[in-house]
């Protein structure tokens, strides 16, 4: 078994930081450069799958699984609340249900 060097962050931590950075960047440029924002989301999802890191409940609420665009309320996202569910409706027509 290999020894870890002191002071070096684990690969998992680095990848999680990179995913968060990419999703944040995607949300920032979504209104001006839609293709770039979709590219950032695609890269974040690819990193997550490659390193087998679950996106988690909160990260899944940040982008559309169908078209890959980051969700921004009023711009490309509408949220309906029904009983204990939140229904996210994207501008592309996709719908996702989340337990609230």
N, C-alpha and C positions, 0 to 999 in steps of 0.2 A: 504494500500500500504506500502510495506517495505521501510525503509530508507536505503540509501547507507552509508557505512562507508567511511569517508574521507581517501583518499590515496590508496584505493583499486581499481585496474583497473577493468573495466567491463569484464564480461565473454566473450563478443564478441571480445574485444581487445586481450585477452589472447589466444583465439582460433585462431584468425588471425595470431598472432605471432607464434603459434605452427605450423600452416599450412605452413607459410613461412620457418620456420626452417626445417620442414620435407622435403619440396621440394628442399631446398638448399642442405641438406644432401644427398638426392637422387642423385642430379647432381654430387656431389663430389665423391661418391663411385660407380658411374654407370659403369665405365670401369673395375674396379677390381672385384666388387661383384654385378653382375646383379640382382640376386634374392633379395638381401637386398635393392637395390634401388627401385625395384618394390614394395617391402613391404612398404617402406616409402611413395611412391606415393599412394598406396592403403589406408594407414592410413590417409594421408592428405585429400583424397577424402571422406573417411568415416566421418572424423571430419566436413568437409564442409557440408555434407548432414545432419548429425545429428543435427547440430546447425543452419541449414538453412542459411548458409553464402555462397553467390555466389562466385565462383572461380574467376570470372572476366576475362577480355580479356587477360591481361598479364599472369596470372597464367595458363590459358588454353593452352598457347603457350609453356609451359614448359614440357609437357608430352603427351604421346600417350594415347588416350581414349580407344583404343582397347586392347593393350597388357600391358599398365601400365608402360612402361619404360620411364625414363626421356629422352628428346630429346637433343642430342649433335650433332652439325653440324659436318659432316664428319665422325662421328662414326656410328650413326644409323638414321641420318636425312638428307634429301635432300630438298632444298627449290627452287621452281620454281616461277617466277613472270610472271603473265599473266594479262595484262591490270591493273585493280585495285585490283586484287586478289593475295594472296600469297598461294601457294599450298604446304603444308607440307607432305612429303612422308616418312613414317617410314620404317624401315628395315623389319617389320612384314608384309608390304604390304598395310597397312591402309593409307588413304589420308584424309587430313582435309584442308578445304578452309577457309582462313581468309581475311577479307577486310583490305587492307592496307591503 
